[in-house]
Amino acid sequence: MSNHGVVIEWQRGDAAFTDHRYSRRHRWRFDGGAEVAGSSSPHVVRAPYSDPAAVDPEEAFVAALSSCHMLWFLDLAARAGYVVDRYADEASGSLTKRADGRSWMSRVVLSPRVTFTGAKAPTHADVDRLHHEAHDECFLANAYKGEMEIRGTWSHA
């Protein structure tokens, strides 16, 4: 078992706060030293109280699922003897309302474009299997309760 930590820090500044006119901008500090500007989504809290240039939790959630899937895909492809030169994903997530009126991330679509090289070329079935296994192995996908679709394309150069 492993533990993963991040420090999230926000300060009110001189905003009144109780009128909800305070900045949602904050910092994410990761144990490796990376810092990321965070904010609520401008789709949830309008600017200037949100920062459209910062990463919002919904984007980070989709990015984390995409990254986890990619890392497992690469590992499984390498184990199978395939050489991957490039993997690029334009992932998206959809927030919808549940019956009780609360919003949730109901659907994530991964759209990876994978380029293979080398003597061993995968078949379409091989690539589908790699994506299926990557999804099964991804820790975050195992915790996600919404729908997840993979619309990948691939080529062999």
Secondary structure as GFF3:
##gff-version 3
##sequence-region A 1 157
A	DSSP	beta_strand	6	9	.	.	.	ID=ss1
A	DSSP	beta_strand	26	30	.	.	.	ID=ss2
A	DSSP	beta_strand	35	38	.	.	.	ID=ss3
A	DSSP	alpha_helix	57	79	.	.	.	ID=ss4
A	DSSP	beta_strand	83	89	.	.	.	ID=ss5
A	DSSP	beta_strand	92	97	.	.	.	ID=ss6
A	DSSP	beta_strand	103	110	.	.	.	ID=ss7
A	DSSP	beta_strand	112	117	.	.	.	ID=ss8
A	DSSP	alpha_helix	124	137	.	.	.	ID=ss9
A	DSSP	alpha_helix	139	143	.	.	.	ID=ss10
A	DSSP	beta_strand	147	150	.	.	.	ID=ss11
A	DSSP	beta_strand	153	156	.	.	.	ID=ss12
###
